[in-house]
Amino acid sequence: MNLSNPLESIYYIGIPENFIASDSAFKIDTSIKLPVQRKMDDDPGNFNPKEITSEQILAGILTVLAYDKKNEHLDYYRSIIKKVKPDIKKELCEAAILKTKNEDFDLAEEIFMALHGFDPEDEAIILNMALFLDQRADNYRAAGLIEDADAYDQDALGYYQEAMNADPPLPDAFFNAGFYFMKKHSYREAKDSFETYLALTCDINDDEMGENGVYKKERAQEIINNITNQNMDDESFQKAYEYISNGQEEKGLAEIRIFLEHNPKVWNAWFMLGWGLRRIERYEDAEQAFREALKYGGDTNSDTYNELALCLIQEKKFDEAKQFLLKAFEIEPESVKIISNLGYLALAQGDKDAARNYFTTVLEYDPKDKIAASELLKLEKSE
């Protein structure tokens, strides 16, 4: 996903026959050149082979495993890593998880890619790749970078599908994929995933499952019941989301209205109706739809308040818009999307100082947020 090609930082060297990596019992195949990771301050014109470290070679091999899937020497490079660094999978996995927690997503992605390249058959790595890409998509979407978010979501889906095709089956792949499909409003696929998870774990007793396993089974059943009771796997509901997501709002609105005729108390449906109406700038109608969503259970979801506030801003009902944005913020206090919208509200009210504070706060949470950075630049130029 990165704009630059990581393989450009690699150069290959021939190895003398007497070269020893770190284990004198390990024989290097001198007929195969080894990839070397260039140092940040390396000058290609002043390259000195004697200064190459074993760490540069290991880093070079990991980069090739991550990004050069068609390299004919992958198995040989893997054998070197396994011999020199037998605990590499554990080390890389711990490092990737730590980087993800710290939201250092670029480096975390590189590590996950290296892990997958090192052992592409490891089902746990495949699932962790899916979870990471899923989380990164959420991060981009919260920052308003929708195209990037969609791209990472698509990549995550590929890994989820690979994990769900594992033999023997991997129950957690279906459990986590269920939440991915919930996020995408693909409730039929979500229901199928959670039902598969329960089927795969039904013969495992509670003691074997442990406290977390028991919780997951109960949560899966709760979601299945909710989807079933609210008829959210209905064809009209699914079509409505697909149409609206693809810019065919009128078709989507027609489908969700059909659904609401038979399911008038499903908050998600009212939310979708409001979402479609807001996209075509019918703000008053969208406002009423979001208020219906709040009435039927959407009051626990920050997006309902956030979307309603966006409509109110367009209607110049600024005080009420702020009340709803603050309610959204109470539910999700670290959402840069909500903080950004508070900034846009301040701009609409002509309060540039408050807007500047909100956009600055966004950058404190996420220094890479392009939208907040752009708004701050506009404010600087307007002074």
C-alpha positions as CSV (number, residue, x, y, z in Angstrom):
1,M,0.0,0.0,0.0
2,N,3.0,2.3,0.4
3,L,3.7,4.7,-2.4
4,S,7.5,3.8,-2.5
5,N,8.7,0.3,-3.4
6,P,10.4,-1.3,-0.4
7,L,12.5,-3.5,-2.8
8,E,14.3,-0.4,-4.0
9,S,16.1,-0.3,-0.7
10,I,17.6,-3.8,-1.4
11,Y,20.7,-4.7,-3.3
12,Y,22.1,-8.2,-3.9
13,I,25.6,-9.4,-3.2
14,G,27.6,-12.4,-4.0
15,I,28.9,-14.3,-0.9
16,P,32.5,-15.6,-0.6
17,E,32.7,-19.4,0.0
18,N,34.2,-18.9,3.5
19,F,31.4,-16.5,4.6
20,I,29.7,-17.5,8.0
21,A,26.4,-16.0,9.0
22,S,26.2,-16.6,12.7
23,D,26.3,-20.4,13.0
24,S,29.5,-22.1,11.8
25,A,27.5,-25.3,11.1
26,F,25.3,-23.5,8.6
27,K,26.4,-23.8,5.0
28,I,25.7,-20.7,2.8
29,D,25.0,-21.5,-0.9
30,T,27.4,-19.2,-2.5
31,S,25.7,-19.6,-5.9
32,I,22.8,-17.5,-4.7
33,K,23.2,-13.8,-4.1
34,L,21.9,-12.5,-0.8
35,P,19.6,-9.4,-0.4
36,V,21.0,-6.7,1.7
37,Q,19.1,-3.8,3.3
38,R,20.7,-0.5,2.5
39,K,21.4,1.7,5.4
40,M,19.6,5.1,5.5
41,D,22.9,6.9,5.0
42,D,24.4,4.5,2.5
43,D,25.9,6.2,-0.6
44,P,25.6,3.7,-3.5
45,G,28.8,5.2,-5.1
46,N,30.9,4.4,-2.0
47,F,29.6,0.9,-1.3
48,N,32.0,-1.2,0.9
49,P,31.1,-4.9,1.1
50,K,33.3,-5.3,4.2
51,E,30.9,-3.0,6.2
52,I,27.8,-5.2,5.6
53,T,26.4,-6.6,8.8
54,S,24.5,-9.8,9.3
55,E,21.5,-7.6,10.5
56,Q,21.4,-5.9,7.1
57,I,21.3,-9.3,5.4
58,L,18.5,-10.6,7.6
59,A,16.6,-7.3,7.1
60,G,17.1,-7.7,3.3
61,I,15.8,-11.3,3.4
62,L,12.7,-10.2,5.4
63,T,12.0,-7.4,2.9
64,V,12.2,-9.9,0.0
65,L,9.9,-12.4,1.8
66,A,7.4,-9.6,2.4
67,Y,7.3,-7.9,-1.0
68,D,8.9,-10.2,-3.7
69,K,6.5,-13.2,-3.7
70,K,7.8,-14.5,-7.0
71,N,11.5,-14.6,-6.1
72,E,12.8,-18.0,-7.1
73,H,15.0,-18.3,-3.9
74,L,12.3,-17.7,-1.3
75,D,12.6,-21.2,0.2
76,Y,16.4,-20.8,0.5
77,Y,16.0,-17.4,2.2
78,R,13.5,-18.8,4.6
79,S,15.9,-21.6,5.5
80,I,18.5,-19.0,6.4
81,I,16.1,-17.1,8.7
82,K,14.9,-20.3,10.4
83,K,18.5,-21.4,11.1
84,V,19.9,-18.0,12.2
85,K,16.7,-16.7,14.0
86,P,14.7,-19.7,15.2
87,D,12.3,-17.6,17.3
88,I,11.7,-15.1,14.5
89,K,7.9,-15.6,14.2
90,K,7.4,-14.9,17.9
91,E,9.6,-11.8,17.8
92,L,8.0,-10.4,14.7
93,C,4.5,-11.1,15.9
94,E,5.2,-9.3,19.3
95,A,6.8,-6.4,17.4
96,A,3.9,-6.1,15.0
97,I,1.3,-6.1,17.7
98,L,3.2,-3.5,19.7
99,K,3.5,-1.2,16.6
100,T,-0.2,-1.6,15.9
101,K,-1.1,-0.6,19.5
102,N,1.1,2.4,19.1
103,E,-0.6,3.2,15.7
104,D,2.7,2.9,13.9
105,F,0.8,1.3,11.1
106,D,3.4,1.6,8.3
107,L,6.0,-0.3,10.3
108,A,3.4,-2.8,11.6
109,E,2.3,-3.5,8.0
110,E,5.9,-4.2,6.9
111,I,6.4,-6.6,9.8
112,F,3.1,-8.4,9.1
113,M,4.0,-8.7,5.5
114,A,7.4,-10.2,6.4
115,L,5.7,-12.6,8.8
116,H,3.3,-13.8,6.1
117,G,6.2,-14.1,3.6
118,F,8.2,-16.1,6.1
119,D,5.4,-18.6,6.7
120,P,2.6,-18.1,4.2
121,E,0.8,-21.3,5.4
122,D,0.5,-20.2,9.0
123,E,-3.2,-19.7,9.6
124,A,-2.7,-17.6,12.7
125,I,-0.5,-15.2,10.7
126,I,-3.1,-15.0,7.9
127,L,-5.8,-14.2,10.5
128,N,-3.6,-11.6,12.2
129,M,-3.0,-10.0,8.8
130,A,-6.8,-9.7,8.3
131,L,-7.3,-8.2,11.7
132,F,-4.5,-5.7,11.2
133,L,-5.7,-4.6,7.8
134,D,-9.3,-4.3,9.1
135,Q,-8.1,-2.1,12.0
136,R,-6.0,0.1,9.6
137,A,-9.0,0.5,7.4
138,D,-11.0,1.8,10.4
139,N,-8.2,4.2,11.2
140,Y,-8.3,5.6,7.7
141,R,-12.1,5.8,7.7
142,A,-12.1,7.7,11.0
143,A,-9.7,10.2,9.5
144,G,-12.0,10.7,6.5
145,L,-9.6,8.9,4.0
146,I,-12.4,6.8,2.5
147,E,-10.6,5.5,-0.6
148,D,-7.6,4.3,1.5
149,A,-10.0,2.7,4.0
150,D,-11.9,0.9,1.2
151,A,-8.6,-0.4,-0.2
152,Y,-7.5,-1.8,3.1
153,D,-11.0,-3.3,3.8
154,Q,-10.7,-5.1,0.5
155,D,-7.3,-6.5,1.4
156,A,-8.6,-7.5,4.8
157,L,-11.4,-9.4,3.2
158,G,-9.0,-11.4,1.1
159,Y,-7.1,-12.5,4.2
160,Y,-10.3,-13.3,6.1
161,Q,-11.5,-15.5,3.2
162,E,-8.1,-17.3,3.2
163,A,-8.3,-17.8,6.9
164,M,-11.9,-19.1,6.7
165,N,-10.8,-21.6,4.0
166,A,-8.2,-23.1,6.4
167,D,-8.2,-26.9,6.8
168,P,-8.8,-27.8,9.6
169,P,-11.2,-24.9,10.1
170,L,-10.1,-22.0,12.3
171,P,-13.1,-20.9,14.5
172,D,-11.7,-17.5,15.3
173,A,-11.5,-16.7,11.6
174,F,-15.2,-16.9,11.4
175,F,-15.8,-15.0,14.6
176,N,-13.6,-12.1,13.6
177,A,-14.9,-12.1,10.0
178,G,-18.4,-11.8,11.4
179,F,-17.5,-8.4,12.9
180,Y,-15.9,-7.4,9.6
181,F,-19.1,-8.2,7.7
182,M,-21.1,-6.3,10.4
183,K,-19.0,-3.2,9.8
184,K,-19.7,-3.5,6.0
185,H,-23.5,-3.9,6.8
186,S,-23.3,-7.4,5.1
187,Y,-25.6,-8.9,7.7
188,R,-26.3,-12.1,5.9
189,E,-22.6,-12.9,5.6
190,A,-22.1,-11.8,9.3
191,K,-24.9,-14.2,10.4
192,D,-23.4,-17.1,8.4
193,S,-19.9,-16.4,9.9
194,F,-21.2,-16.4,13.5
195,E,-23.3,-19.5,12.9
196,T,-20.3,-21.3,11.5
197,Y,-18.2,-20.2,14.6
198,L,-20.9,-21.6,16.9
199,A,-21.1,-24.8,14.9
200,L,-17.3,-25.3,15.1
201,T,-17.2,-24.7,18.9
202,C,-20.5,-26.4,19.9
203,D,-18.8,-29.6,21.1
204,I,-16.2,-27.7,23.2
205,N,-17.2,-27.4,26.8
206,D,-17.0,-24.2,28.8
207,D,-13.9,-25.3,30.8
208,E,-12.0,-25.9,27.5
209,M,-13.3,-22.7,26.0
210,G,-12.3,-20.6,29.0
211,E,-13.9,-17.3,30.0
212,N,-13.1,-15.5,26.8
213,G,-14.3,-18.4,24.7
214,V,-17.6,-18.5,26.5
215,Y,-18.0,-14.8,26.1
216,K,-17.4,-15.1,22.3
217,K,-20.0,-17.9,22.0
218,E,-22.6,-15.8,23.9
219,R,-21.7,-12.7,21.8
220,A,-22.0,-14.6,18.5
221,Q,-25.4,-15.9,19.5
222,E,-26.5,-12.4,20.6
223,I,-25.6,-11.0,17.3
224,I,-27.3,-13.8,15.4
225,N,-30.5,-13.2,17.4
226,N,-30.3,-9.5,16.8
227,I,-29.9,-9.9,13.0
228,T,-32.7,-12.5,12.9
229,N,-35.1,-10.5,15.1
230,Q,-34.6,-7.3,13.1
231,N,-34.7,-9.1,9.8
232,M,-31.4,-7.4,8.9
233,D,-30.3,-10.1,6.5
234,D,-33.3,-9.2,4.4
235,E,-32.5,-8.7,0.7
236,S,-33.9,-5.2,0.5
237,F,-31.7,-4.2,3.4
238,Q,-28.6,-5.6,1.7
239,K,-29.4,-4.0,-1.6
240,A,-30.0,-0.6,0.0
241,Y,-26.6,-0.5,1.5
242,E,-24.9,-1.6,-1.7
243,Y,-26.7,1.0,-3.8
244,I,-26.1,3.8,-1.4
245,S,-22.4,2.9,-1.0
246,N,-22.0,2.8,-4.8
247,G,-23.5,6.3,-5.3
248,Q,-26.9,5.0,-6.4
249,E,-28.8,6.7,-3.6
250,E,-32.2,6.8,-5.1
251,K,-32.3,3.1,-5.7
252,G,-30.9,2.5,-2.2
253,L,-33.6,4.7,-0.7
254,A,-36.3,2.8,-2.5
255,E,-35.0,-0.5,-1.2
256,I,-34.7,0.7,2.4
257,R,-38.2,2.2,2.4
258,I,-39.5,-1.3,1.3
259,F,-37.7,-2.8,4.3
260,L,-39.1,-0.2,6.7
261,E,-42.6,-0.9,5.6
262,H,-42.3,-4.3,7.2
263,N,-39.7,-3.5,9.8
264,P,-40.5,0.0,11.1
265,K,-38.6,-0.3,14.4
266,V,-35.1,-1.3,13.1
267,W,-32.8,1.6,14.0
268,N,-30.2,0.5,11.5
269,A,-32.7,0.9,8.7
270,W,-33.7,4.4,9.8
271,F,-30.0,5.2,10.0
272,M,-29.4,4.0,6.4
273,L,-32.4,6.0,5.2
274,G,-30.9,9.1,6.8
275,W,-27.5,8.4,5.4
276,G,-28.8,8.1,1.9
277,L,-30.9,11.3,2.3
278,R,-27.9,13.2,3.6
279,R,-25.8,12.2,0.7
280,I,-28.3,13.8,-1.7
281,E,-28.5,16.9,0.5
282,R,-32.1,16.3,1.7
283,Y,-31.0,17.4,5.2
284,E,-34.4,18.0,6.8
285,D,-35.6,14.6,5.8
286,A,-32.4,13.0,6.8
287,E,-32.6,14.7,10.2
288,Q,-36.0,13.1,10.8
289,A,-34.7,9.7,9.8
290,F,-31.8,9.9,12.2
291,R,-34.2,11.0,15.0
292,E,-36.2,7.8,14.3
293,A,-33.0,5.8,14.5
294,L,-32.3,7.3,18.0
295,K,-35.8,6.4,19.1
296,Y,-35.4,2.7,18.2
297,G,-32.0,2.0,19.6
298,G,-29.5,4.0,17.7
299,D,-28.8,6.2,20.8
300,T,-25.9,3.9,21.8
301,N,-24.1,4.5,18.5
302,S,-21.9,7.5,18.1
303,D,-22.4,7.6,14.3
304,T,-26.2,8.3,14.7
305,Y,-25.5,11.4,16.7
306,N,-22.7,12.4,14.4
307,E,-24.7,12.1,11.2
308,L,-27.7,13.9,12.8
309,A,-25.3,16.8,13.8
310,L,-24.0,17.0,10.2
311,C,-27.6,17.6,9.0
312,L,-28.2,20.2,11.7
313,I,-25.1,22.1,10.7
314,Q,-26.4,22.3,7.1
315,E,-29.7,23.6,8.5
316,K,-27.7,26.1,10.6
317,K,-29.1,24.7,13.8
318,F,-25.7,25.1,15.4
319,D,-26.5,24.8,19.1
320,E,-28.4,21.6,18.7
321,A,-25.7,20.2,16.3
322,K,-23.1,20.8,19.0
323,Q,-25.2,19.0,21.6
324,F,-25.4,15.9,19.4
325,L,-21.7,16.0,18.5
326,L,-20.8,16.1,22.2
327,K,-23.1,13.1,22.8
328,A,-21.2,11.3,20.0
329,F,-17.9,12.3,21.7
330,E,-19.1,10.9,25.0
331,I,-19.6,7.5,23.3
332,E,-16.4,7.7,21.3
333,P,-14.0,10.2,23.0
334,E,-11.0,9.5,20.7
335,S,-12.8,9.7,17.4
336,V,-10.9,12.1,15.2
337,K,-14.0,12.2,12.9
338,I,-16.1,13.6,15.6
339,I,-13.4,16.1,16.7
340,S,-13.0,17.2,13.1
341,N,-16.8,17.8,12.8
342,L,-16.6,19.9,16.0
343,G,-14.0,21.9,14.1
344,Y,-16.3,22.3,11.0
345,L,-19.1,23.4,13.3
346,A,-16.9,26.0,14.8
347,L,-16.0,27.2,11.3
348,A,-19.7,27.4,10.4
349,Q,-20.2,29.6,13.5
350,G,-17.3,31.8,12.5
351,D,-15.2,30.8,15.5
352,K,-11.8,30.3,13.9
353,D,-9.9,29.9,17.2
354,A,-12.1,27.1,18.4
355,A,-11.8,25.4,15.0
356,R,-8.1,25.7,15.1
357,N,-8.1,24.0,18.5
358,Y,-10.2,21.1,17.3
359,F,-8.1,20.5,14.2
360,T,-4.9,20.7,16.3
361,T,-6.3,18.1,18.7
362,V,-7.1,15.8,15.7
363,L,-3.4,16.0,14.7
364,E,-2.3,15.2,18.2
365,Y,-4.3,12.0,18.0
366,D,-3.3,11.3,14.4
367,P,-0.4,13.4,13.0
368,K,-1.1,12.0,9.5
369,D,-4.6,13.2,9.3
370,K,-4.6,15.1,6.0
371,I,-8.0,16.7,6.4
372,A,-7.2,18.4,9.7
373,A,-3.8,19.5,8.4
374,S,-5.5,21.0,5.3
375,E,-8.0,22.9,7.4
376,L,-5.3,24.3,9.6
377,L,-3.4,25.4,6.5
378,K,-6.5,27.2,5.3
379,L,-6.9,29.0,8.6
380,E,-3.3,30.1,8.5
381,K,-3.7,31.5,5.0
382,S,-6.9,33.4,5.9
383,E,-5.2,35.4,8.6
